[in-house]
Amino acid sequence: MSRRMMELVWQPEQVLPYLFNGLKSKIEALTPVRSMYLYGSRARTPQSRWDELAGKDWDVLVVCDYPIVKTHIWTQAENYHIDLTITDAAGAASYFEHVHTLELYPENRLEVGYGG
C-alpha cells in the first residue's frame, strides 16, 4: 500500500490536467503515446469516492513504442505524487493480465471528464 504524501500534488483537479497535457507532451517529445491507464486504488475506486484517497499516489501506465525508465524527473521532481510506468505494448500486456486498469487515453473512461 502506498504512503500518503500530502506535501506532493495528488489532487485530481491538478494531476489530471498534468497527465493529459504536460506529462503526455513530455513523453511524446521522445516517443508516441499509444495509450494511458490508471491502475491501483484510483482505478478500483469510483471517482465519487476519490476524496478517500487524499494524499495517495496515482499509479499511471503509459504505453509507447518503447519503454522509458527514470520517469521520476516528470513526476516527483515536478512535485507530483505519481507512480509512472512507461512501457511498450508487450510490457503492458502483463499489467492487463494481473491488474485492473482504467483507460485515460485515447478513450477517457473517467466518470467525470477532464481534458485530453
PDB file as gemmi writes it, atoms N, CA and C in Angstrom:
CRYST1    1.000    1.000    1.000  90.00  90.00  90.00 P 1                      
ATOM      1  N   MET A   1       0.845  -1.179   0.000  1.00  0.00           N  
ATOM      2  CA  MET A   1       0.000   0.000   0.000  1.00  0.00           C  
ATOM      3  C   MET A   1       0.888   1.239   0.000  1.00  0.00           C  
ATOM      4  N   SER A   2       0.524   2.200  -0.799  1.00  0.00           N  
ATOM      5  CA  SER A   2       1.339   3.404  -0.920  1.00  0.00           C  
ATOM      6  C   SER A   2       1.112   4.336   0.268  1.00  0.00           C  
ATOM      7  N   ARG A   3       2.140   5.125   0.534  1.00  0.00           N  
ATOM      8  CA  ARG A   3       2.073   6.111   1.615  1.00  0.00           C  
ATOM      9  C   ARG A   3       1.287   7.327   1.170  1.00  0.00           C  
ATOM     10  N   ARG A   4       0.670   7.945   2.135  1.00  0.00           N  
ATOM     11  CA  ARG A   4       0.022   9.232   1.875  1.00  0.00           C  
ATOM     12  C   ARG A   4       1.087  10.308   1.988  1.00  0.00           C  
ATOM     13  N   MET A   5       1.199  11.126   0.981  1.00  0.00           N  
ATOM     14  CA  MET A   5       2.194  12.196   0.964  1.00  0.00           C  
ATOM     15  C   MET A   5       1.475  13.496   0.622  1.00  0.00           C  
ATOM     16  N   MET A   6       0.981  14.140   1.656  1.00  0.00           N  
ATOM     17  CA  MET A   6       0.186  15.352   1.470  1.00  0.00           C  
ATOM     18  C   MET A   6       1.005  16.518   0.913  1.00  0.00           C  
ATOM     19  N   GLU A   7       2.337  16.453   1.062  1.00  0.00           N  
ATOM     20  CA  GLU A   7       3.174  17.554   0.597  1.00  0.00           C  
ATOM     21  C   GLU A   7       3.368  17.552  -0.920  1.00  0.00           C  
ATOM     22  N   LEU A   8       3.022  16.452  -1.591  1.00  0.00           N  
ATOM     23  CA  LEU A   8       3.107  16.383  -3.046  1.00  0.00           C  
ATOM     24  C   LEU A   8       1.737  16.647  -3.659  1.00  0.00           C  
ATOM     25  N   VAL A   9       1.709  17.001  -4.921  1.00  0.00           N  
ATOM     26  CA  VAL A   9       0.453  17.268  -5.616  1.00  0.00           C  
ATOM     27  C   VAL A   9      -0.227  15.938  -5.936  1.00  0.00           C  
ATOM     28  N   TRP A  10      -1.375  15.699  -5.356  1.00  0.00           N  
ATOM     29  CA  TRP A  10      -2.151  14.475  -5.557  1.00  0.00           C  
ATOM     30  C   TRP A  10      -3.596  14.780  -5.952  1.00  0.00           C  
ATOM     31  N   GLN A  11      -4.017  16.038  -5.865  1.00  0.00           N  
ATOM     32  CA  GLN A  11      -5.403  16.423  -6.095  1.00  0.00           C  
ATOM     33  C   GLN A  11      -5.785  16.201  -7.564  1.00  0.00           C  
ATOM     34  N   PRO A  12      -6.929  15.544  -7.801  1.00  0.00           N  
ATOM     35  CA  PRO A  12      -7.336  15.242  -9.178  1.00  0.00           C  
ATOM     36  C   PRO A  12      -7.391  16.472 -10.087  1.00  0.00           C  
ATOM     37  N   GLU A  13      -7.873  17.592  -9.585  1.00  0.00           N  
ATOM     38  CA  GLU A  13      -8.004  18.784 -10.420  1.00  0.00           C  
ATOM     39  C   GLU A  13      -6.654  19.352 -10.848  1.00  0.00           C  
ATOM     40  N   GLN A  14      -5.572  18.914 -10.206  1.00  0.00           N  
ATOM     41  CA  GLN A  14      -4.226  19.332 -10.603  1.00  0.00           C  
ATOM     42  C   GLN A  14      -3.494  18.225 -11.350  1.00  0.00           C  
ATOM     43  N   VAL A  15      -3.665  16.988 -10.931  1.00  0.00           N  
ATOM     44  CA  VAL A  15      -2.937  15.867 -11.545  1.00  0.00           C  
ATOM     45  C   VAL A  15      -3.489  15.529 -12.934  1.00  0.00           C  
ATOM     46  N   LEU A  16      -4.806  15.470 -13.088  1.00  0.00           N  
ATOM     47  CA  LEU A  16      -5.369  15.070 -14.376  1.00  0.00           C  
ATOM     48  C   LEU A  16      -4.984  16.004 -15.515  1.00  0.00           C  
ATOM     49  N   PRO A  17      -5.071  17.334 -15.360  1.00  0.00           N  
ATOM     50  CA  PRO A  17      -4.602  18.196 -16.453  1.00  0.00           C  
ATOM     51  C   PRO A  17      -3.117  17.989 -16.762  1.00  0.00           C  
ATOM     52  N   TYR A  18      -2.317  17.722 -15.727  1.00  0.00           N  
ATOM     53  CA  TYR A  18      -0.889  17.462 -15.960  1.00  0.00           C  
ATOM     54  C   TYR A  18      -0.716  16.175 -16.768  1.00  0.00           C  
ATOM     55  N   LEU A  19      -1.460  15.122 -16.423  1.00  0.00           N  
ATOM     56  CA  LEU A  19      -1.350  13.860 -17.165  1.00  0.00           C  
ATOM     57  C   LEU A  19      -1.702  14.052 -18.638  1.00  0.00           C  
ATOM     58  N   PHE A  20      -2.816  14.731 -18.899  1.00  0.00           N  
ATOM     59  CA  PHE A  20      -3.312  14.882 -20.265  1.00  0.00           C  
ATOM     60  C   PHE A  20      -2.522  15.887 -21.095  1.00  0.00           C  
ATOM     61  N   ASN A  21      -1.899  16.835 -20.450  1.00  0.00           N  
ATOM     62  CA  ASN A  21      -1.235  17.912 -21.184  1.00  0.00           C  
ATOM     63  C   ASN A  21       0.279  17.885 -20.981  1.00  0.00           C  
ATOM     64  N   GLY A  22       0.750  18.306 -19.837  1.00  0.00           N  
ATOM     65  CA  GLY A  22       2.192  18.430 -19.607  1.00  0.00           C  
ATOM     66  C   GLY A  22       2.957  17.125 -19.734  1.00  0.00           C  
ATOM     67  N   LEU A  23       2.540  16.112 -18.986  1.00  0.00           N  
ATOM     68  CA  LEU A  23       3.260  14.839 -18.994  1.00  0.00           C  
ATOM     69  C   LEU A  23       3.189  14.175 -20.361  1.00  0.00           C  
ATOM     70  N   LYS A  24       2.011  14.125 -20.933  1.00  0.00           N  
ATOM     71  CA  LYS A  24       1.852  13.493 -22.249  1.00  0.00           C  
ATOM     72  C   LYS A  24       2.738  14.177 -23.292  1.00  0.00           C  
ATOM     73  N   SER A  25       2.820  15.490 -23.251  1.00  0.00           N  
ATOM     74  CA  SER A  25       3.672  16.230 -24.191  1.00  0.00           C  
ATOM     75  C   SER A  25       5.145  15.906 -23.998  1.00  0.00           C  
ATOM     76  N   LYS A  26       5.571  15.786 -22.747  1.00  0.00           N  
ATOM     77  CA  LYS A  26       6.977  15.463 -22.467  1.00  0.00           C  
ATOM     78  C   LYS A  26       7.332  14.084 -23.008  1.00  0.00           C  
ATOM     79  N   ILE A  27       6.440  13.128 -22.823  1.00  0.00           N  
ATOM     80  CA  ILE A  27       6.696  11.778 -23.317  1.00  0.00           C  
ATOM     81  C   ILE A  27       6.693  11.768 -24.849  1.00  0.00           C  
ATOM     82  N   GLU A  28       5.730  12.478 -25.450  1.00  0.00           N  
ATOM     83  CA  GLU A  28       5.623  12.483 -26.911  1.00  0.00           C  
ATOM     84  C   GLU A  28       6.797  13.176 -27.591  1.00  0.00           C  
ATOM     85  N   ALA A  29       7.583  13.935 -26.849  1.00  0.00           N  
ATOM     86  CA  ALA A  29       8.805  14.504 -27.416  1.00  0.00           C  
ATOM     87  C   ALA A  29       9.816  13.393 -27.705  1.00  0.00           C  
ATOM     88  N   LEU A  30       9.630  12.225 -27.053  1.00  0.00           N  
ATOM     89  CA  LEU A  30      10.551  11.101 -27.228  1.00  0.00           C  
ATOM     90  C   LEU A  30       9.952   9.937 -28.020  1.00  0.00           C  
ATOM     91  N   THR A  31       8.677   9.683 -27.803  1.00  0.00           N  
ATOM     92  CA  THR A  31       8.016   8.545 -28.439  1.00  0.00           C  
ATOM     93  C   THR A  31       6.505   8.784 -28.436  1.00  0.00           C  
ATOM     94  N   PRO A  32       5.794   8.301 -29.453  1.00  0.00           N  
ATOM     95  CA  PRO A  32       4.341   8.490 -29.457  1.00  0.00           C  
ATOM     96  C   PRO A  32       3.667   7.782 -28.273  1.00  0.00           C  
ATOM     97  N   VAL A  33       2.698   8.456 -27.667  1.00  0.00           N  
ATOM     98  CA  VAL A  33       1.901   7.844 -26.606  1.00  0.00           C  
ATOM     99  C   VAL A  33       0.744   7.112 -27.284  1.00  0.00           C  
ATOM    100  N   ARG A  34       0.708   5.802 -27.104  1.00  0.00           N  
ATOM    101  CA  ARG A  34      -0.342   4.978 -27.713  1.00  0.00           C  
ATOM    102  C   ARG A  34      -1.572   4.911 -26.821  1.00  0.00           C  
ATOM    103  N   SER A  35      -1.342   4.825 -25.488  1.00  0.00           N  
ATOM    104  CA  SER A  35      -2.458   4.776 -24.549  1.00  0.00           C  
ATOM    105  C   SER A  35      -1.945   5.090 -23.140  1.00  0.00           C  
ATOM    106  N   MET A  36      -2.889   5.499 -22.278  1.00  0.00           N  
ATOM    107  CA  MET A  36      -2.589   5.798 -20.872  1.00  0.00           C  
ATOM    108  C   MET A  36      -3.677   5.154 -20.015  1.00  0.00           C  
ATOM    109  N   TYR A  37      -3.269   4.611 -18.872  1.00  0.00           N  
ATOM    110  CA  TYR A  37      -4.196   3.934 -17.975  1.00  0.00           C  
ATOM    111  C   TYR A  37      -3.896   4.289 -16.532  1.00  0.00           C  
ATOM    112  N   LEU A  38      -4.934   4.314 -15.725  1.00  0.00           N  
ATOM    113  CA  LEU A  38      -4.783   4.313 -14.276  1.00  0.00           C  
ATOM    114  C   LEU A  38      -4.848   2.869 -13.832  1.00  0.00           C  
ATOM    115  N   TYR A  39      -4.111   2.532 -12.789  1.00  0.00           N  
ATOM    116  CA  TYR A  39      -4.272   1.234 -12.143  1.00  0.00           C  
ATOM    117  C   TYR A  39      -4.143   1.473 -10.644  1.00  0.00           C  
ATOM    118  N   GLY A  40      -4.264   0.449  -9.845  1.00  0.00           N  
ATOM    119  CA  GLY A  40      -4.176   0.615  -8.397  1.00  0.00           C  
ATOM    120  C   GLY A  40      -5.470   1.176  -7.818  1.00  0.00           C  
ATOM    121  N   SER A  41      -5.358   1.825  -6.667  1.00  0.00           N  
ATOM    122  CA  SER A  41      -6.553   2.247  -5.929  1.00  0.00           C  
ATOM    123  C   SER A  41      -7.418   3.242  -6.694  1.00  0.00           C  
ATOM    124  N   ARG A  42      -6.832   4.131  -7.473  1.00  0.00           N  
ATOM    125  CA  ARG A  42      -7.655   5.103  -8.220  1.00  0.00           C  
ATOM    126  C   ARG A  42      -8.438   4.435  -9.347  1.00  0.00           C  
ATOM    127  N   ALA A  43      -7.930   3.355  -9.909  1.00  0.00           N  
ATOM    128  CA  ALA A  43      -8.659   2.626 -10.949  1.00  0.00           C  
ATOM    129  C   ALA A  43      -9.789   1.797 -10.343  1.00  0.00           C  
ATOM    130  N   ARG A  44      -9.601   1.339  -9.106  1.00  0.00           N  
ATOM    131  CA  ARG A  44     -10.606   0.497  -8.450  1.00  0.00           C  
ATOM    132  C   ARG A  44     -11.679   1.302  -7.717  1.00  0.00           C  
ATOM    133  N   THR A  45     -11.402   2.557  -7.411  1.00  0.00           N  
ATOM    134  CA  THR A  45     -12.304   3.386  -6.616  1.00  0.00           C  
ATOM    135  C   THR A  45     -13.091   4.324  -7.530  1.00  0.00           C  
ATOM    136  N   PRO A  46     -14.415   4.352  -7.409  1.00  0.00           N  
ATOM    137  CA  PRO A  46     -15.195   5.295  -8.224  1.00  0.00           C  
ATOM    138  C   PRO A  46     -14.744   6.735  -7.951  1.00  0.00           C  
ATOM    139  N   GLN A  47     -14.766   7.555  -8.969  1.00  0.00           N  
ATOM    140  CA  GLN A  47     -14.329   8.945  -8.813  1.00  0.00           C  
ATOM    141  C   GLN A  47     -15.098   9.664  -7.721  1.00  0.00           C  
ATOM    142  N   SER A  48     -16.326   9.316  -7.519  1.00  0.00           N  
ATOM    143  CA  SER A  48     -17.125   9.963  -6.485  1.00  0.00           C  
ATOM    144  C   SER A  48     -16.571   9.713  -5.087  1.00  0.00           C  
ATOM    145  N   ARG A  49     -15.666   8.747  -4.948  1.00  0.00           N  
ATOM    146  CA  ARG A  49     -15.064   8.437  -3.647  1.00  0.00           C  
ATOM    147  C   ARG A  49     -13.561   8.731  -3.609  1.00  0.00           C  
ATOM    148  N   TRP A  50     -13.041   9.435  -4.602  1.00  0.00           N  
ATOM    149  CA  TRP A  50     -11.609   9.730  -4.632  1.00  0.00           C  
ATOM    150  C   TRP A  50     -11.165  10.584  -3.448  1.00  0.00           C  
ATOM    151  N   ASP A  51     -12.089  11.267  -2.773  1.00  0.00           N  
ATOM    152  CA  ASP A  51     -11.698  12.043  -1.593  1.00  0.00           C  
ATOM    153  C   ASP A  51     -11.126  11.124  -0.516  1.00  0.00           C  
ATOM    154  N   GLU A  52     -11.482   9.842  -0.525  1.00  0.00           N  
ATOM    155  CA  GLU A  52     -10.930   8.863   0.420  1.00  0.00           C  
ATOM    156  C   GLU A  52      -9.449   8.585   0.130  1.00  0.00           C  
ATOM    157  N   LEU A  53      -8.987   8.962  -1.041  1.00  0.00           N  
ATOM    158  CA  LEU A  53      -7.608   8.698  -1.460  1.00  0.00           C  
ATOM    159  C   LEU A  53      -6.712   9.926  -1.283  1.00  0.00           C  
ATOM    160  N   ALA A  54      -7.136  10.859  -0.465  1.00  0.00           N  
ATOM    161  CA  ALA A  54      -6.355  12.083  -0.238  1.00  0.00           C  
ATOM    162  C   ALA A  54      -4.918  11.746   0.141  1.00  0.00           C  
ATOM    163  N   GLY A  55      -3.969  12.337  -0.583  1.00  0.00           N  
ATOM    164  CA  GLY A  55      -2.552  12.127  -0.316  1.00  0.00           C  
ATOM    165  C   GLY A  55      -1.957  10.867  -0.920  1.00  0.00           C  
ATOM    166  N   LYS A  56      -2.792  10.040  -1.540  1.00  0.00           N  
ATOM    167  CA  LYS A  56      -2.300   8.794  -2.143  1.00  0.00           C  
ATOM    168  C   LYS A  56      -1.776   9.067  -3.549  1.00  0.00           C  
ATOM    169  N   ASP A  57      -0.854   8.225  -3.978  1.00  0.00           N  
ATOM    170  CA  ASP A  57      -0.256   8.410  -5.296  1.00  0.00           C  
ATOM    171  C   ASP A  57      -1.201   7.976  -6.409  1.00  0.00           C  
ATOM    172  N   TRP A  58      -0.822   8.359  -7.605  1.00  0.00           N  
ATOM    173  CA  TRP A  58      -1.523   7.977  -8.832  1.00  0.00           C  
ATOM    174  C   TRP A  58      -0.663   6.943  -9.535  1.00  0.00           C  
ATOM    175  N   ASP A  59      -1.195   5.750  -9.745  1.00  0.00           N  
ATOM    176  CA  ASP A  59      -0.490   4.710 -10.492  1.00  0.00           C  
ATOM    177  C   ASP A  59      -0.892   4.856 -11.950  1.00  0.00           C  
ATOM    178  N   VAL A  60       0.082   5.216 -12.784  1.00  0.00           N  
ATOM    179  CA  VAL A  60      -0.197   5.507 -14.188  1.00  0.00           C  
ATOM    180  C   VAL A  60       0.696   4.642 -15.078  1.00  0.00           C  
ATOM    181  N   LEU A  61       0.066   3.984 -16.036  1.00  0.00           N  
ATOM    182  CA  LEU A  61       0.760   3.175 -17.034  1.00  0.00           C  
ATOM    183  C   LEU A  61       0.600   3.867 -18.381  1.00  0.00           C  
ATOM    184  N   VAL A  62       1.711   4.148 -19.049  1.00  0.00           N  
ATOM    185  CA  VAL A  62       1.694   4.768 -20.367  1.00  0.00           C  
ATOM    186  C   VAL A  62       2.311   3.764 -21.350  1.00  0.00           C  
ATOM    187  N   VAL A  63       1.594   3.503 -22.426  1.00  0.00           N  
ATOM    188  CA  VAL A  63       2.065   2.568 -23.449  1.00  0.00           C  
ATOM    189  C   VAL A  63       2.573   3.391 -24.632  1.00  0.00           C  
ATOM    190  N   CYS A  64       3.847   3.156 -24.964  1.00  0.00           N  
ATOM    191  CA  CYS A  64       4.520   3.879 -26.053  1.00  0.00           C  
ATOM    192  C   CYS A  64       5.187   2.862 -26.977  1.00  0.00           C  
ATOM    193  N   ASP A  65       5.973   3.349 -27.908  1.00  0.00           N  
ATOM    194  CA  ASP A  65       6.678   2.448 -28.810  1.00  0.00           C  
ATOM    195  C   ASP A  65       7.842   1.741 -28.123  1.00  0.00           C  
ATOM    196  N   TYR A  66       8.383   2.359 -27.073  1.00  0.00           N  
ATOM    197  CA  TYR A  66       9.457   1.715 -26.306  1.00  0.00           C  
ATOM    198  C   TYR A  66       9.415   2.215 -24.869  1.00  0.00           C  
ATOM    199  N   PRO A  67       9.945   1.413 -23.933  1.00  0.00           N  
ATOM    200  CA  PRO A  67       9.910   1.790 -22.516  1.00  0.00           C  
ATOM    201  C   PRO A  67      10.830   2.980 -22.223  1.00  0.00           C  
ATOM    202  N   ILE A  68      10.481   3.716 -21.200  1.00  0.00           N  
ATOM    203  CA  ILE A  68      11.326   4.797 -20.686  1.00  0.00           C  
ATOM    204  C   ILE A  68      11.464   4.571 -19.176  1.00  0.00           C  
ATOM    205  N   VAL A  69      12.689   4.629 -18.691  1.00  0.00           N  
ATOM    206  CA  VAL A  69      12.939   4.456 -17.259  1.00  0.00           C  
ATOM    207  C   VAL A  69      13.322   5.795 -16.640  1.00  0.00           C  
ATOM    208  N   LYS A  70      13.453   5.802 -15.338  1.00  0.00           N  
ATOM    209  CA  LYS A  70      13.815   7.010 -14.579  1.00  0.00           C  
ATOM    210  C   LYS A  70      12.818   8.134 -14.837  1.00  0.00           C  
ATOM    211  N   THR A  71      11.547   7.792 -14.720  1.00  0.00           N  
ATOM    212  CA  THR A  71      10.476   8.742 -15.003  1.00  0.00           C  
ATOM    213  C   THR A  71      10.221   9.718 -13.857  1.00  0.00           C  
ATOM    214  N   HIS A  72      10.924   9.558 -12.747  1.00  0.00           N  
ATOM    215  CA  HIS A  72      10.717  10.456 -11.600  1.00  0.00           C  
ATOM    216  C   HIS A  72      11.004  11.916 -11.949  1.00  0.00           C  
ATOM    217  N   ILE A  73      11.772  12.153 -13.017  1.00  0.00           N  
ATOM    218  CA  ILE A  73      12.047  13.546 -13.415  1.00  0.00           C  
ATOM    219  C   ILE A  73      10.785  14.251 -13.882  1.00  0.00           C  
ATOM    220  N   TRP A  74       9.771  13.475 -14.276  1.00  0.00           N  
ATOM    221  CA  TRP A  74       8.496  14.050 -14.722  1.00  0.00           C  
ATOM    222  C   TRP A  74       7.417  13.956 -13.654  1.00  0.00           C  
ATOM    223  N   THR A  75       7.722  13.317 -12.531  1.00  0.00           N  
ATOM    224  CA  THR A  75       6.701  13.110 -11.504  1.00  0.00           C  
ATOM    225  C   THR A  75       7.130  13.762 -10.200  1.00  0.00           C  
ATOM    226  N   GLN A  76       7.833  13.031  -9.354  1.00  0.00           N  
ATOM    227  CA  GLN A  76       8.203  13.589  -8.048  1.00  0.00           C  
ATOM    228  C   GLN A  76       9.115  14.796  -8.163  1.00  0.00           C  
ATOM    229  N   ALA A  77       9.963  14.836  -9.153  1.00  0.00           N  
ATOM    230  CA  ALA A  77      10.828  16.011  -9.341  1.00  0.00           C  
ATOM    231  C   ALA A  77      10.001  17.241  -9.713  1.00  0.00           C  
ATOM    232  N   GLU A  78       8.797  17.028 -10.255  1.00  0.00           N  
ATOM    233  CA  GLU A  78       7.872  18.109 -10.584  1.00  0.00           C  
ATOM    234  C   GLU A  78       6.848  18.307  -9.467  1.00  0.00           C  
ATOM    235  N   ASN A  79       7.042  17.600  -8.349  1.00  0.00           N  
ATOM    236  CA  ASN A  79       6.200  17.676  -7.149  1.00  0.00           C  
ATOM    237  C   ASN A  79       4.852  16.970  -7.297  1.00  0.00           C  
ATOM    238  N   TYR A  80       4.737  16.023  -8.242  1.00  0.00           N  
ATOM    239  CA  TYR A  80       3.509  15.249  -8.405  1.00  0.00           C  
ATOM    240  C   TYR A  80       3.670  13.883  -7.759  1.00  0.00           C  
ATOM    241  N   HIS A  81       2.605  13.427  -7.080  1.00  0.00           N  
ATOM    242  CA  HIS A  81       2.613  12.115  -6.415  1.00  0.00           C  
ATOM    243  C   HIS A  81       2.086  11.063  -7.396  1.00  0.00           C  
ATOM    244  N   ILE A  82       2.933  10.767  -8.404  1.00  0.00           N  
ATOM    245  CA  ILE A  82       2.574   9.845  -9.482  1.00  0.00           C  
ATOM    246  C   ILE A  82       3.608   8.729  -9.540  1.00  0.00           C  
ATOM    247  N   ASP A  83       3.130   7.490  -9.552  1.00  0.00           N  
ATOM    248  CA  ASP A  83       3.975   6.322  -9.787  1.00  0.00           C  
ATOM    249  C   ASP A  83       3.795   5.998 -11.270  1.00  0.00           C  
ATOM    250  N   LEU A  84       4.780   6.381 -12.077  1.00  0.00           N  
ATOM    251  CA  LEU A  84       4.664   6.322 -13.531  1.00  0.00           C  
ATOM    252  C   LEU A  84       5.461   5.164 -14.105  1.00  0.00           C  
ATOM    253  N   THR A  85       4.806   4.365 -14.921  1.00  0.00           N  
ATOM    254  CA  THR A  85       5.451   3.299 -15.677  1.00  0.00           C  
ATOM    255  C   THR A  85       5.218   3.573 -17.157  1.00  0.00           C  
ATOM    256  N   ILE A  86       6.306   3.654 -17.918  1.00  0.00           N  
ATOM    257  CA  ILE A  86       6.210   3.839 -19.361  1.00  0.00           C  
ATOM    258  C   ILE A  86       6.796   2.595 -20.011  1.00  0.00           C  
ATOM    259  N   THR A  87       5.976   1.896 -20.772  1.00  0.00           N  
ATOM    260  CA  THR A  87       6.381   0.625 -21.354  1.00  0.00           C  
ATOM    261  C   THR A  87       5.864   0.508 -22.783  1.00  0.00           C  
ATOM    262  N   ASP A  88       6.262  -0.563 -23.434  1.00  0.00           N  
ATOM    263  CA  ASP A  88       5.750  -0.841 -24.779  1.00  0.00           C  
ATOM    264  C   ASP A  88       4.545  -1.783 -24.666  1.00  0.00           C  
ATOM    265  N   ALA A  89       3.959  -2.135 -25.791  1.00  0.00           N  
ATOM    266  CA  ALA A  89       2.755  -2.972 -25.789  1.00  0.00           C  
ATOM    267  C   ALA A  89       3.002  -4.327 -25.131  1.00  0.00           C  
ATOM    268  N   ALA A  90       4.154  -4.921 -25.374  1.00  0.00           N  
ATOM    269  CA  ALA A  90       4.454  -6.226 -24.769  1.00  0.00           C  
ATOM    270  C   ALA A  90       4.544  -6.111 -23.253  1.00  0.00           C  
ATOM    271  N   GLY A  91       5.175  -5.073 -22.766  1.00  0.00           N  
ATOM    272  CA  GLY A  91       5.277  -4.873 -21.325  1.00  0.00           C  
ATOM    273  C   GLY A  91       3.932  -4.576 -20.690  1.00  0.00           C  
ATOM    274  N   ALA A  92       3.084  -3.874 -21.404  1.00  0.00           N  
ATOM    275  CA  ALA A  92       1.755  -3.535 -20.877  1.00  0.00           C  
ATOM    276  C   ALA A  92       0.866  -4.769 -20.769  1.00  0.00           C  
ATOM    277  N   ALA A  93       1.092  -5.745 -21.629  1.00  0.00           N  
ATOM    278  CA  ALA A  93       0.254  -6.943 -21.629  1.00  0.00           C  
ATOM    279  C   ALA A  93       0.232  -7.610 -20.260  1.00  0.00           C  
ATOM    280  N   SER A  94       1.364  -7.620 -19.556  1.00  0.00           N  
ATOM    281  CA  SER A  94       1.403  -8.248 -18.232  1.00  0.00           C  
ATOM    282  C   SER A  94       0.565  -7.470 -17.219  1.00  0.00           C  
ATOM    283  N   TYR A  95       0.502  -6.156 -17.360  1.00  0.00           N  
ATOM    284  CA  TYR A  95      -0.364  -5.361 -16.481  1.00  0.00           C  
ATOM    285  C   TYR A  95      -1.826  -5.732 -16.716  1.00  0.00           C  
ATOM    286  N   PHE A  96      -2.209  -5.839 -17.969  1.00  0.00           N  
ATOM    287  CA  PHE A  96      -3.599  -6.104 -18.303  1.00  0.00           C  
ATOM    288  C   PHE A  96      -4.052  -7.484 -17.825  1.00  0.00           C  
ATOM    289  N   GLU A  97      -3.120  -8.418 -17.695  1.00  0.00           N  
ATOM    290  CA  GLU A  97      -3.454  -9.756 -17.208  1.00  0.00           C  
ATOM    291  C   GLU A  97      -3.693  -9.783 -15.711  1.00  0.00           C  
ATOM    292  N   HIS A  98      -2.981  -8.928 -14.957  1.00  0.00           N  
ATOM    293  CA  HIS A  98      -2.972  -9.046 -13.500  1.00  0.00           C  
ATOM    294  C   HIS A  98      -3.531  -7.850 -12.739  1.00  0.00           C  
ATOM    295  N   VAL A  99      -3.768  -6.751 -13.411  1.00  0.00           N  
ATOM    296  CA  VAL A  99      -4.131  -5.518 -12.717  1.00  0.00           C  
ATOM    297  C   VAL A  99      -5.367  -4.896 -13.369  1.00  0.00           C  
ATOM    298  N   HIS A 100      -6.286  -4.422 -12.540  1.00  0.00           N  
ATOM    299  CA  HIS A 100      -7.448  -3.691 -13.064  1.00  0.00           C  
ATOM    300  C   HIS A 100      -6.974  -2.318 -13.523  1.00  0.00           C  
ATOM    301  N   THR A 101      -7.318  -1.948 -14.736  1.00  0.00           N  
ATOM    302  CA  THR A 101      -6.913  -0.651 -15.282  1.00  0.00           C  
ATOM    303  C   THR A 101      -8.139   0.145 -15.720  1.00  0.00           C  
ATOM    304  N   LEU A 102      -7.953   1.438 -15.822  1.00  0.00           N  
ATOM    305  CA  LEU A 102      -8.988   2.354 -16.299  1.00  0.00           C  
ATOM    306  C   LEU A 102      -8.348   3.219 -17.377  1.00  0.00           C  
ATOM    307  N   GLU A 103      -8.849   3.133 -18.593  1.00  0.00           N  
ATOM    308  CA  GLU A 103      -8.248   3.859 -19.710  1.00  0.00           C  
ATOM    309  C   GLU A 103      -8.478   5.364 -19.586  1.00  0.00           C  
ATOM    310  N   LEU A 104      -7.400   6.122 -19.800  1.00  0.00           N  
ATOM    311  CA  LEU A 104      -7.464   7.581 -19.818  1.00  0.00           C  
ATOM    312  C   LEU A 104      -7.316   8.139 -21.228  1.00  0.00           C  
ATOM    313  N   TYR A 105      -6.526   7.433 -22.054  1.00  0.00           N  
ATOM    314  CA  TYR A 105      -6.235   7.884 -23.410  1.00  0.00           C  
ATOM    315  C   TYR A 105      -5.947   6.662 -24.271  1.00  0.00           C  
ATOM    316  N   PRO A 106      -6.433   6.532 -25.480  1.00  0.00           N  
ATOM    317  CA  PRO A 106      -7.108   7.551 -26.258  1.00  0.00           C  
ATOM    318  C   PRO A 106      -8.571   7.764 -25.873  1.00  0.00           C  
ATOM    319  N   GLU A 107      -9.193   6.773 -25.220  1.00  0.00           N  
ATOM    320  CA  GLU A 107     -10.576   6.985 -24.793  1.00  0.00           C  
ATOM    321  C   GLU A 107     -10.604   7.219 -23.293  1.00  0.00           C  
ATOM    322  N   ASN A 108     -11.107   8.367 -22.888  1.00  0.00           N  
ATOM    323  CA  ASN A 108     -11.173   8.725 -21.478  1.00  0.00           C  
ATOM    324  C   ASN A 108     -12.388   8.053 -20.851  1.00  0.00           C  
ATOM    325  N   ARG A 109     -12.131   7.099 -19.952  1.00  0.00           N  
ATOM    326  CA  ARG A 109     -13.212   6.346 -19.317  1.00  0.00           C  
ATOM    327  C   ARG A 109     -13.508   6.828 -17.891  1.00  0.00           C  
ATOM    328  N   LEU A 110     -13.058   8.019 -17.560  1.00  0.00           N  
ATOM    329  CA  LEU A 110     -13.376   8.584 -16.256  1.00  0.00           C  
ATOM    330  C   LEU A 110     -14.854   8.916 -16.199  1.00  0.00           C  
ATOM    331  N   GLU A 111     -15.426   8.821 -14.986  1.00  0.00           N  
ATOM    332  CA  GLU A 111     -16.843   9.157 -14.801  1.00  0.00           C  
ATOM    333  C   GLU A 111     -17.081  10.636 -15.102  1.00  0.00           C  
ATOM    334  N   VAL A 112     -16.169  11.468 -14.661  1.00  0.00           N  
ATOM    335  CA  VAL A 112     -16.247  12.900 -14.882  1.00  0.00           C  
ATOM    336  C   VAL A 112     -15.074  13.272 -15.768  1.00  0.00           C  
ATOM    337  N   GLY A 113     -15.337  13.855 -16.896  1.00  0.00           N  
ATOM    338  CA  GLY A 113     -14.275  14.137 -17.856  1.00  0.00           C  
ATOM    339  C   GLY A 113     -13.310  15.205 -17.425  1.00  0.00           C  
ATOM    340  N   TYR A 114     -12.077  15.043 -17.812  1.00  0.00           N  
ATOM    341  CA  TYR A 114     -11.018  16.026 -17.666  1.00  0.00           C  
ATOM    342  C   TYR A 114     -10.335  16.091 -19.011  1.00  0.00           C  
ATOM    343  N   GLY A 115      -9.785  17.245 -19.371  1.00  0.00           N  
ATOM    344  CA  GLY A 115      -9.123  17.449 -20.664  1.00  0.00           C  
ATOM    345  C   GLY A 115      -8.526  16.200 -21.266  1.00  0.00           C  
ATOM    346  N   GLY A 116      -8.109  16.219 -22.446  1.00  0.00           N  
ATOM    347  CA  GLY A 116      -7.472  15.046 -23.025  1.00  0.00           C  
ATOM    348  C   GLY A 116      -8.107  14.677 -24.255  1.00  0.00           C  
TER     349      GLY A 116                                                      
END                                                                             
